[in-house]
Amino acid sequence: MQTDGGKMSRAEAGRKGGRTTKQRYGHEHFGRIGKIGGKKGGETTKKRYGSEFYQQIGRKGGSR
């Protein structure tokens, strides 16, 4: 589905790319990259900001 002028929205482009990746590599691929990405990102953030950072952002999220 395209918006006016034949251009694709970011959301549409993302869905299209996700579907193409799923067809190419299978749904297990997303599980594998999700585990890797979450692990690396969390460890990097913890090294950079310390465990107190997670406490602070947790409080901010809970206060909404």
Number of C-alpha atoms within 10 A of each C-alpha: 10 10 9 8 6 8 11 14 13 9 9 14 14 12 12 14 12 14 13 12 14 14 10 10 10 12 13 10 12 14 11 10 11 11 11 11 11 11 11 11 12 12 11 12 13 14 10 10 10 12 11 10 12 14 11 10 11 11 10 10 9 7 7 5
